[in-house]
């Protein structure tokens, strides 16, 4: 537990360490003595088999009603996972969910959706079939045991204006490695989807932060999802910019949904389905499943394992 004195000391140290970040989060407005106890759960999403340390980690706060945006962002930074979510009441769905990276809020993300649905069911907020209200819209989620599936929003897409040579330079690969028709796809969060010609090209990818940042989404975020077939499966990697560095995500449900949008944009034969391996180079092997059915619905699924619970008292 983090008590009031410790929280105040931490607040002071944070300001001293990174004043710009502290100011952006408005830490000076946080009064720790007024904050309640905050139960949370740690789950791993898109796990492989029974391995508890596979998949993408997620922190889920069970009740975020007492928290404002500033405190939610501060807690996401405290846990420093790729995403942290907060469960809230909803008049439109079983629950409302807000999703935060350590730096900013997201309208939608795949592994936070599935992981939060898993916690909602455990809290009695819904059965195996429930809906979650996100900033991007209401998302339907269903479960069979600990395997969860979401139905993504219908995609929007736009062409990539940059030439293949620039994309190759950004990804640290050869121009011949770029596959047919990279696209910007948005099923809730816009991302650059880049097909590559081979497994070897996916493995060689080493993006440059300076170029990735220049090819940002409409929201200004630099990110890219690359993939290629490996036998009957796909191998995928997802890169995003954080400051001057490029980080790799272990398992990216939103990008998997956008891959479904890419299949629709290219007129692929339906239905189609893929098992996707991701996270090897992030040290968190993950398995994601994508289905685009005959009705053009995009379904993303994977397994969820809860590995711990806790309470923060500020």
Secondary structure as UniProt FT lines:
FT   HELIX           4..17
FT   HELIX           19..25
FT   HELIX           27..29
FT   HELIX           32..34
FT   STRAND          37..45
FT   TURN            49..50
FT   TURN            52..53
FT   STRAND          56..61
FT   TURN            65..66
FT   HELIX           69..79
FT   STRAND          84..88
FT   STRAND          95..100
FT   STRAND          105..106
FT   HELIX           110..122
FT   TURN            123..124
FT   STRAND          129..134
FT   TURN            135..136
FT   STRAND          137..144
FT   TURN            145..146
FT   STRAND          147..151
FT   STRAND          156..159
FT   HELIX           164..171
FT   HELIX           175..177
FT   STRAND          183..186
FT   STRAND          190..196
FT   HELIX           199..204
FT   HELIX           209..214
FT   TURN            218..219
FT   STRAND          223..230
FT   TURN            231..232
FT   STRAND          233..242
FT   TURN            243..244
FT   STRAND          245..249
FT   HELIX           253..265
FT   TURN            266..267
FT   STRAND          272..278
FT   HELIX           280..282
FT   STRAND          286..292
FT   TURN            294..295
FT   STRAND          298..313
//
